[in-house]
Amino acid sequence: MSVDDGKRAGYNWRSVLADFATTSGVLAGFTITMVVFILGWSVANTPLFYGITWANMGVLLNGIASALFIAALEFFLGSKEFDMWALPEQYERYLREGFEREGKDWSSIRKNNLAKCSQHENRGRKCYNLAVIMMFLAVFFVIGPYNTYIATLVSGLGIALEAYQWL
């Protein structure tokens, strides 16, 4: 199925690209805030292995999650730049006529923009989903010093639900 036919899976996400970007930004802030709390807990400084503490792992994974959320935000915002579905019909008609007057093929320009929009959106989704998994892994290292069974249950459930949603 071509990108241009408007019937591909995920068509409805185009109206919420800005929401995806906003959510990614908020979650990046959340993971950074979690790092601040981790560093304040003395129990989290319990050695895990080879001098690495539970806090070190929690901070590392939250840092990775934060970087991935920010990358997702940038991909979603980049996707909006090429979002042809959001154009009002009159404006798209105006653009088509303008490009045709200049001797340019509007359908190929539209198709290329839709492909770029989809490419950025797919990269954003991958970064976002991977960031959520990293965040749940970090939750394991936050709860783990208190109770590894509960940490495994909470973290495992979060990762399983994210993997189910992703796949």
Backbone as a chain_set.jsonl record, in Angstrom:
{"seq": "MSVDDGKRAGYNWRSVLADFATTSGVLAGFTITMVVFILGWSVANTPLFYGITWANMGVLLNGIASALFIAALEFFLGSKEFDMWALPEQYERYLREGFEREGKDWSSIRKNNLAKCSQHENRGRKCYNLAVIMMFLAVFFVIGPYNTYIATLVSGLGIALEAYQWL", "coords": {"N": [[0.857, -1.167, 0.0], [0.611, 2.178, -0.826], [2.127, 5.147, 0.55], [0.744, 7.369, -0.056], [-1.977, 6.897, -0.371], [-3.661, 7.318, 1.787], [-4.976, 5.425, 3.283], [-3.517, 3.861, 4.907], [-2.387, 2.084, 7.827], [-2.637, 3.713, 10.956], [-3.458, 6.226, 10.212], [-5.026, 8.054, 11.651], [-3.361, 9.098, 13.631], [-2.2, 11.426, 12.799], [-3.533, 13.746, 13.504], [-2.805, 14.078, 16.078], [-0.098, 14.518, 16.412], [1.196, 16.699, 17.613], [0.401, 16.298, 20.227], [1.76, 13.914, 20.832], [4.366, 14.885, 20.751], [4.298, 16.733, 22.873], [3.737, 15.022, 25.043], [6.051, 13.442, 25.027], [7.953, 15.365, 25.749], [7.09, 16.022, 28.35], [7.395, 13.539, 29.645], [10.161, 13.252, 29.424], [10.985, 15.243, 31.193], [9.892, 14.116, 33.493], [11.479, 11.79, 33.834], [13.948, 12.932, 34.35], [13.388, 14.26, 36.734], [12.909, 12.028, 38.328], [15.508, 11.054, 38.526], [16.657, 12.941, 40.232], [15.317, 12.351, 42.631], [16.183, 9.717, 43.037], [18.912, 10.057, 43.513], [18.791, 11.177, 46.008], [18.126, 9.18, 47.804], [19.291, 7.148, 50.32], [19.265, 4.369, 50.621], [19.292, 3.502, 48.035], [21.896, 3.581, 47.36], [23.03, 1.185, 47.876], [25.334, -1.38, 47.244], [25.36, -3.091, 44.131], [26.689, -4.666, 42.103], [30.144, -5.073, 41.419], [30.91, -2.514, 42.438], [28.962, -0.882, 41.42], [25.963, 0.771, 42.067], [22.465, 0.424, 43.04], [21.279, 2.878, 42.626], [22.998, 4.017, 40.711], [22.395, 2.475, 38.436], [19.654, 3.039, 38.151], [19.751, 5.811, 37.657], [21.287, 5.849, 35.301], [19.613, 4.421, 33.454], [17.308, 6.027, 33.521], [18.405, 8.357, 32.499], [19.042, 7.541, 29.885], [16.437, 6.989, 29.016], [15.355, 9.571, 29.15], [16.883, 10.893, 27.186], [16.003, 9.477, 24.929], [13.261, 10.12, 24.959], [13.438, 12.85, 24.384], [14.581, 12.724, 21.836], [12.453, 11.444, 20.526], [10.515, 13.43, 20.742], [11.679, 15.386, 19.075], [11.65, 14.02, 16.617], [8.848, 13.717, 16.263], [8.064, 16.401, 16.077], [9.523, 17.074, 13.807], [8.204, 15.479, 11.984], [5.773, 16.797, 11.789], [6.47, 18.887, 10.142], [6.378, 17.872, 7.582], [3.791, 17.083, 7.264], [1.253, 16.435, 5.315], [-1.387, 15.744, 5.491], [-2.612, 17.403, 7.257], [-3.112, 19.726, 5.953], [-5.46, 22.172, 4.953], [-8.048, 21.664, 2.525], [-8.415, 23.735, 0.614], [-5.996, 25.125, 0.786], [-4.182, 23.182, 0.033], [-4.997, 22.818, -2.612], [-4.342, 25.339, -3.618], [-1.531, 25.253, -3.325], [-0.953, 23.1, -5.054], [-1.741, 24.17, -7.542], [0.079, 26.303, -7.698], [2.59, 24.984, -7.766], [2.25, 23.533, -10.124], [2.093, 25.61, -11.971], [4.736, 26.386, -11.942], [5.833, 24.292, -13.214], [6.304, 21.976, -11.8], [5.854, 18.702, -10.469], [3.165, 18.115, -8.598], [2.055, 15.826, -7.37], [4.237, 14.097, -6.956], [5.766, 15.656, -5.214], [4.027, 15.843, -3.06], [3.814, 13.126, -2.403], [6.497, 12.559, -1.658], [6.743, 14.224, 0.597], [4.817, 13.068, 2.289], [6.0, 10.561, 2.658], [8.332, 11.314, 4.038], [7.167, 12.403, 6.323], [5.967, 10.12, 7.431], [8.27, 8.592, 7.865], [9.695, 10.111, 9.812], [7.786, 10.035, 11.847], [7.656, 7.269, 12.399], [10.25, 6.82, 13.381], [10.115, 8.435, 15.629], [8.144, 7.088, 17.113], [9.493, 4.669, 17.636], [11.654, 5.561, 19.218], [10.198, 6.649, 21.345], [8.759, 4.394, 22.38], [10.905, 2.73, 23.112], [12.037, 4.37, 25.039], [10.063, 4.343, 27.029], [10.24, 1.682, 27.826], [12.874, 1.699, 28.842], [12.434, 3.425, 30.971], [10.758, 1.867, 32.608], [12.553, -0.184, 33.181], [14.328, 1.286, 34.703], [12.661, 1.806, 36.861], [12.641, -0.681, 38.048], [15.207, -0.702, 39.221], [14.893, 1.304, 41.013], [12.924, 0.424, 42.812], [13.951, -2.034, 43.473], [16.044, -2.164, 45.605], [14.454, -2.226, 47.856], [12.53, -4.288, 47.541], [12.893, -6.965, 45.583], [11.095, -8.697, 44.343], [8.669, -7.293, 44.116], [9.656, -5.205, 42.577], [10.334, -6.574, 40.239], [7.794, -7.468, 39.451], [6.333, -5.025, 39.055], [7.976, -3.627, 37.214], [8.226, -5.575, 35.198], [5.543, -5.92, 34.417], [4.969, -3.358, 33.399], [6.821, -3.235, 31.253], [5.962, -5.429, 29.752], [3.345, -4.619, 29.022], [3.959, -2.357, 27.494], [5.498, -3.517, 25.454], [3.528, -5.162, 24.328], [1.757, -3.205, 23.362], [3.449, -1.943, 21.547], [4.214, -3.953, 19.749]], "CA": [[0.0, 0.0, 0.0], [1.452, 3.369, -0.903], [1.971, 6.133, 1.624], [-0.09, 8.457, -0.553], [-3.392, 6.594, -0.54], [-4.444, 7.774, 2.936], [-5.687, 4.325, 3.921], [-2.569, 3.039, 5.652], [-2.597, 2.016, 9.278], [-2.114, 4.857, 11.692], [-3.857, 7.503, 9.594], [-5.601, 8.963, 12.639], [-2.362, 9.705, 14.512], [-1.734, 12.707, 12.266], [-4.161, 14.861, 14.203], [-2.286, 14.159, 17.45], [1.36, 14.589, 16.431], [1.611, 17.688, 18.614], [0.201, 15.668, 21.533], [2.884, 12.999, 21.022], [5.539, 15.704, 21.05], [4.116, 17.272, 24.221], [3.865, 13.908, 25.984], [7.466, 13.079, 25.086], [8.636, 16.392, 26.529], [6.699, 15.882, 29.754], [8.021, 12.332, 30.177], [11.591, 13.533, 29.567], [11.083, 15.961, 32.463], [9.597, 13.159, 34.564], [12.635, 10.918, 34.076], [14.99, 13.75, 34.976], [12.947, 14.446, 38.121], [13.123, 10.76, 39.008], [16.943, 10.986, 38.819], [16.886, 13.767, 41.423], [14.848, 11.597, 43.799], [17.051, 8.548, 43.219], [20.169, 10.493, 44.105], [18.549, 11.555, 47.394], [17.818, 8.027, 48.636], [20.506, 6.476, 50.785], [19.153, 2.927, 50.388], [19.599, 3.246, 46.631], [23.348, 3.495, 47.219], [23.431, -0.173, 48.207], [26.073, -1.975, 46.119], [24.668, -4.095, 43.32], [27.783, -5.524, 41.645], [31.381, -4.403, 40.992], [30.926, -1.107, 42.832], [27.809, -0.183, 40.849], [24.845, 0.75, 43.011], [21.111, 0.453, 42.483], [21.058, 4.255, 42.174], [23.729, 4.213, 39.454], [21.627, 1.858, 37.343], [18.418, 3.809, 37.973], [20.092, 7.081, 37.024], [21.708, 5.558, 33.926], [18.457, 4.068, 32.624], [16.463, 7.217, 33.391], [19.098, 9.261, 31.58], [18.824, 7.024, 28.528], [15.019, 7.209, 28.705], [15.168, 10.994, 28.91], [17.451, 11.201, 25.864], [15.113, 8.897, 23.917], [12.042, 10.927, 24.914], [13.75, 14.101, 23.683], [14.714, 12.37, 20.422], [11.096, 11.201, 20.026], [9.904, 14.756, 20.607], [12.227, 16.024, 17.876], [11.124, 13.314, 15.439], [7.436, 14.053, 16.089], [7.986, 17.771, 15.57], [10.002, 17.014, 12.425], [7.138, 14.872, 11.2], [4.765, 17.836, 11.531], [6.957, 19.726, 9.038], [6.031, 17.237, 6.31], [2.428, 16.553, 7.422], [0.376, 16.904, 4.242], [-2.776, 15.45, 5.818], [-3.159, 18.49, 8.061], [-3.389, 20.892, 5.112], [-6.843, 22.354, 4.503], [-8.212, 21.34, 1.097], [-8.207, 24.925, -0.215], [-4.567, 25.453, 0.773], [-3.508, 22.172, -0.79], [-5.319, 23.152, -4.001], [-3.521, 26.525, -3.927], [-0.154, 24.784, -3.495], [-0.888, 22.286, -6.263], [-1.78, 25.083, -8.69], [1.335, 27.054, -7.73], [3.67, 24.111, -8.223], [2.011, 23.198, -11.522], [2.481, 26.79, -12.758], [6.196, 26.381, -12.015], [6.232, 23.097, -13.953], [6.693, 20.909, -10.879], [4.846, 17.659, -10.302], [2.635, 18.194, -7.236], [1.82, 14.508, -6.788], [5.503, 13.549, -6.449], [6.138, 16.461, -4.053], [3.141, 15.412, -1.971], [4.199, 11.761, -2.038], [7.773, 12.639, -0.935], [6.485, 14.795, 1.921], [4.118, 12.063, 3.092], [6.983, 9.54, 3.028], [9.189, 11.892, 5.079], [6.333, 12.507, 7.517], [5.841, 8.773, 7.971], [9.589, 8.176, 8.329], [9.952, 10.791, 11.083], [6.828, 9.532, 12.832], [8.073, 5.916, 12.778], [11.43, 6.95, 14.236], [9.637, 8.98, 16.896], [7.467, 6.01, 17.843], [10.504, 3.722, 18.132], [12.348, 6.206, 20.345], [9.239, 6.781, 22.451], [8.5, 3.079, 22.966], [12.129, 2.289, 23.767], [12.185, 5.205, 26.237], [9.141, 3.838, 28.064], [10.836, 0.439, 28.329], [14.011, 2.108, 29.686], [11.881, 4.01, 32.191], [10.311, 0.769, 33.458], [13.758, -0.838, 33.688], [14.822, 2.148, 35.786], [11.764, 1.596, 38.003], [13.132, -1.887, 38.715], [16.362, -0.366, 40.048], [14.435, 2.205, 42.075], [12.19, -0.379, 43.788], [14.752, -3.217, 43.781], [16.695, -2.237, 46.916], [13.437, -2.467, 48.878], [11.927, -5.597, 47.346], [13.126, -7.33, 44.177], [9.899, -9.34, 43.789], [7.753, -6.219, 43.711], [10.329, -4.497, 41.479], [10.19, -7.414, 39.048], [6.384, -7.451, 39.062], [5.963, -3.701, 38.53], [8.753, -3.353, 36.011], [7.861, -6.567, 34.181], [4.201, -5.603, 33.914], [5.08, -2.165, 32.56], [7.52, -3.58, 30.018], [5.084, -6.313, 28.978], [2.264, -3.819, 28.424], [4.541, -1.515, 26.443], [5.848, -4.415, 24.34], [2.262, -5.568, 23.702], [1.273, -2.039, 22.615], [4.4, -1.655, 20.482], [4.24, -5.016, 18.746]], "C": [[0.905, 1.232, 0.0], [1.147, 4.324, 0.245], [0.92, 7.16, 1.235], [-1.584, 8.152, -0.545], [-4.257, 6.939, 0.669], [-5.171, 6.672, 3.677], [-4.759, 3.47, 4.773], [-2.872, 3.079, 7.142], [-1.998, 3.249, 9.934], [-2.521, 6.195, 11.122], [-4.319, 8.51, 10.645], [-4.58, 9.623, 13.557], [-1.993, 11.104, 14.055], [-2.349, 13.908, 12.976], [-3.618, 15.028, 15.621], [-0.764, 14.203, 17.507], [1.86, 15.57, 17.484], [1.44, 17.122, 20.021], [1.323, 14.683, 21.846], [4.126, 13.78, 21.422], [5.457, 16.248, 22.478], [4.317, 16.183, 25.269], [5.322, 13.493, 26.124], [8.246, 14.081, 25.926], [8.34, 16.279, 28.012], [7.376, 14.656, 30.372], [9.533, 12.486, 30.302], [11.825, 14.275, 30.884], [10.837, 15.042, 33.647], [10.811, 12.297, 34.873], [13.777, 11.689, 34.729], [14.649, 14.004, 36.442], [13.172, 13.174, 38.931], [14.6, 10.598, 39.386], [17.256, 11.771, 40.095], [16.458, 13.014, 42.679], [15.734, 10.387, 44.077], [18.333, 8.951, 43.936], [20.014, 10.881, 45.572], [18.287, 10.39, 48.33], [19.097, 7.313, 49.046], [20.447, 4.978, 50.507], [19.5, 2.574, 48.944], [21.095, 3.146, 46.396], [23.893, 2.149, 47.666], [24.165, -0.774, 47.009], [25.269, -3.083, 45.433], [25.679, -5.119, 42.826], [28.943, -4.643, 41.182], [31.391, -2.901, 41.287], [29.795, -0.273, 42.244], [26.646, -0.324, 41.82], [23.515, 0.699, 42.265], [20.827, 1.837, 41.911], [21.768, 4.524, 40.856], [22.937, 3.669, 38.27], [20.329, 2.625, 37.077], [18.674, 5.127, 37.267], [20.48, 6.866, 35.564], [20.505, 5.299, 33.024], [17.491, 5.234, 32.471], [17.096, 8.242, 32.459], [18.917, 8.839, 30.133], [17.378, 7.26, 28.108], [14.763, 8.674, 28.381], [15.697, 11.393, 27.529], [16.553, 10.667, 24.744], [13.798, 9.666, 23.817], [12.288, 12.238, 24.16], [13.93, 13.842, 22.19], [13.343, 12.13, 19.798], [10.376, 12.521, 19.793], [10.382, 15.437, 19.33], [11.73, 15.338, 16.605], [9.654, 13.652, 15.193], [7.273, 15.474, 15.556], [8.49, 17.85, 14.133], [8.952, 16.439, 11.498], [6.065, 15.9, 10.839], [5.169, 18.72, 10.351], [6.525, 19.174, 7.679], [4.593, 16.715, 6.286], [1.484, 17.155, 6.392], [-1.101, 16.671, 4.57], [-3.426, 16.598, 6.585], [-3.489, 19.731, 7.232], [-4.878, 20.992, 4.787], [-6.921, 22.153, 2.983], [-7.938, 22.545, 0.194], [-6.719, 25.273, -0.315], [-3.798, 24.449, -0.067], [-3.771, 22.431, -2.271], [-4.478, 24.336, -4.474], [-2.062, 26.12, -4.172], [0.001, 23.989, -4.791], [-0.863, 23.169, -7.502], [-0.479, 25.869, -8.819], [2.496, 26.216, -8.24], [3.498, 23.75, -9.69], [2.347, 24.366, -12.431], [3.999, 26.855, -12.937], [6.73, 25.145, -12.737], [6.69, 21.947, -13.068], [5.52, 19.96, -10.676], [4.379, 17.622, -8.852], [2.487, 16.818, -6.599], [3.123, 13.891, -6.258], [5.993, 14.34, -5.235], [5.32, 16.029, -2.847], [3.547, 14.035, -1.466], [5.512, 11.763, -1.245], [7.583, 13.197, 0.47], [5.774, 13.795, 2.829], [5.075, 10.963, 3.537], [7.9, 10.052, 4.131], [8.429, 12.022, 6.396], [6.238, 11.144, 8.205], [7.167, 8.279, 8.547], [9.922, 8.812, 9.68], [9.037, 10.26, 12.186], [7.229, 8.14, 13.306], [9.295, 5.955, 13.692], [11.038, 7.49, 15.61], [8.967, 7.922, 17.745], [8.474, 5.016, 18.426], [11.249, 4.3, 19.327], [11.44, 6.287, 21.563], [9.029, 5.441, 23.152], [9.732, 2.538, 23.697], [12.37, 3.085, 25.051], [11.28, 4.724, 27.361], [9.686, 2.541, 28.659], [12.023, 0.753, 29.241], [13.519, 2.675, 31.022], [11.405, 2.901, 33.142], [11.489, -0.061, 33.971], [14.347, -0.036, 34.845], [13.967, 1.981, 37.038], [12.182, 0.338, 38.77], [14.275, -1.543, 39.668], [16.024, 0.648, 41.14], [13.754, 1.394, 43.183], [13.04, -1.547, 44.294], [15.434, -3.254, 45.133], [15.715, -2.528, 48.054], [12.87, -3.871, 48.772], [12.055, -5.976, 45.872], [11.911, -8.011, 43.546], [8.901, -8.285, 43.295], [8.348, -5.446, 42.538], [10.163, -5.263, 40.171], [8.756, -7.386, 38.537], [6.005, -6.123, 38.402], [6.665, -3.423, 37.204], [8.364, -4.298, 34.876], [6.499, -6.301, 33.57], [4.242, -4.389, 32.987], [5.739, -2.459, 31.225], [6.648, -4.473, 29.135], [3.957, -5.542, 28.3], [2.795, -2.929, 27.313], [4.912, -2.367, 25.226], [4.593, -4.866, 23.6], [1.724, -4.431, 22.824], [2.154, -1.783, 21.393], [4.283, -2.686, 19.361], [2.828, -5.353, 18.305]], "O": [[1.867, 1.295, 0.765], [0.061, 4.306, 0.825], [0.278, 7.754, 2.101], [-2.389, 9.07, -0.699], [-5.482, 6.859, 0.58], [-5.917, 6.955, 4.615], [-5.188, 2.448, 5.309], [-3.528, 3.994, 7.638], [-0.965, 3.757, 9.498], [-1.968, 7.218, 11.523], [-4.025, 9.7, 10.53], [-4.9, 10.619, 14.205], [-1.514, 11.9, 14.863], [-1.737, 14.975, 13.034], [-3.936, 16.009, 16.293], [-0.191, 13.945, 18.565], [2.843, 15.295, 18.171], [2.234, 17.423, 20.912], [1.79, 14.614, 22.983], [4.853, 13.379, 22.331], [6.448, 16.221, 23.208], [4.996, 16.403, 26.273], [5.779, 13.219, 27.234], [9.102, 13.696, 26.723], [9.238, 16.425, 28.841], [7.873, 14.724, 31.495], [10.131, 11.902, 31.205], [12.768, 13.961, 31.61], [11.489, 15.167, 34.683], [11.143, 12.091, 36.04], [14.491, 11.146, 35.572], [15.532, 13.966, 37.299], [13.579, 13.238, 40.091], [14.908, 10.062, 40.45], [18.031, 11.315, 40.936], [17.166, 13.04, 43.685], [16.003, 10.07, 45.236], [18.783, 8.266, 44.855], [21.001, 10.913, 46.307], [18.228, 10.587, 49.544], [19.893, 6.92, 48.193], [21.471, 4.372, 50.19], [19.952, 1.463, 48.667], [21.524, 2.676, 45.343], [25.104, 1.994, 47.819], [23.679, -0.69, 45.882], [24.598, -3.888, 46.078], [25.541, -6.311, 43.101], [28.721, -3.575, 40.611], [31.838, -2.111, 40.456], [29.683, 0.916, 42.54], [26.38, -1.412, 42.331], [23.443, 0.897, 41.053], [20.216, 1.965, 40.85], [21.214, 5.183, 39.977], [22.824, 4.323, 37.233], [19.95, 2.837, 35.925], [17.913, 5.523, 36.383], [20.05, 7.617, 34.689], [20.392, 5.892, 31.951], [16.911, 5.415, 31.4], [16.392, 8.92, 31.71], [18.668, 9.67, 29.26], [17.117, 7.681, 26.981], [14.033, 8.984, 27.44], [15.043, 12.135, 26.796], [16.366, 11.333, 23.726], [13.272, 9.85, 22.72], [11.439, 12.68, 23.387], [13.487, 14.641, 21.365], [13.091, 12.558, 18.672], [9.711, 12.707, 18.775], [9.579, 16.001, 18.586], [11.422, 16.01, 15.621], [9.25, 13.852, 14.047], [6.44, 15.722, 14.684], [7.948, 18.606, 13.327], [8.826, 16.869, 10.352], [5.518, 15.882, 9.736], [4.31, 19.242, 9.641], [6.331, 19.937, 6.733], [4.223, 15.977, 5.373], [0.976, 18.26, 6.58], [-1.972, 17.324, 3.995], [-4.648, 16.75, 6.565], [-4.078, 20.682, 7.746], [-5.492, 20.002, 4.389], [-5.968, 22.442, 2.259], [-7.313, 22.409, -0.857], [-6.241, 25.67, -1.378], [-2.874, 24.814, -0.793], [-2.87, 22.28, -3.095], [-3.965, 24.335, -5.594], [-1.435, 26.594, -5.119], [0.963, 24.18, -5.534], [-0.061, 22.949, -8.41], [0.011, 26.078, -9.929], [3.295, 26.682, -9.052], [4.48, 23.667, -10.428], [2.833, 24.161, -13.544], [4.487, 27.324, -13.965], [7.943, 24.971, -12.858], [7.386, 21.044, -13.532], [4.356, 20.361, -10.707], [5.105, 17.154, -7.975], [2.765, 16.656, -5.411], [3.111, 13.232, -5.219], [6.576, 13.759, -4.32], [5.852, 15.869, -1.749], [3.617, 13.8, -0.26], [5.627, 11.04, -0.256], [8.186, 12.706, 1.424], [6.1, 13.691, 4.011], [4.98, 10.479, 4.665], [8.216, 9.313, 5.063], [8.989, 11.777, 7.464], [6.411, 11.04, 9.419], [7.189, 7.626, 9.59], [10.381, 8.124, 10.592], [9.471, 10.062, 13.321], [7.151, 7.856, 14.501], [9.366, 5.207, 14.667], [11.567, 7.05, 16.631], [9.188, 7.856, 18.954], [8.329, 4.575, 19.566], [11.452, 3.616, 20.33], [11.871, 6.021, 22.685], [9.111, 5.36, 24.378], [9.612, 1.956, 24.776], [12.853, 2.534, 26.04], [11.689, 4.701, 28.522], [9.599, 2.331, 29.869], [12.165, 0.142, 30.3], [14.119, 2.431, 32.069], [11.627, 2.989, 34.349], [11.43, -0.587, 35.083], [14.805, -0.602, 35.837], [14.487, 2.011, 38.153], [12.086, 0.296, 39.996], [14.311, -2.034, 40.796], [16.793, 0.823, 42.085], [13.983, 1.65, 44.365], [12.861, -1.996, 45.426], [15.411, -4.302, 45.778], [16.119, -3.027, 49.105], [12.739, -4.571, 49.777], [11.404, -5.379, 45.014], [11.715, -7.913, 42.335], [8.366, -8.386, 42.191], [7.63, -5.073, 41.611], [9.886, -4.674, 39.126], [8.524, -7.29, 37.332], [5.424, -6.107, 37.316], [6.041, -3.039, 36.215], [8.194, -3.871, 33.733], [6.312, -6.437, 32.361], [3.626, -4.391, 31.922], [5.278, -1.991, 30.184], [6.601, -4.295, 27.918], [3.65, -5.785, 27.133], [2.133, -2.767, 26.288], [4.66, -1.966, 24.09], [4.596, -4.943, 22.371], [1.293, -4.658, 21.694], [1.649, -1.442, 20.324], [4.256, -2.338, 18.181], [2.637, -6.228, 17.461]]}, "num_chains": 1, "name": "protein.A"}
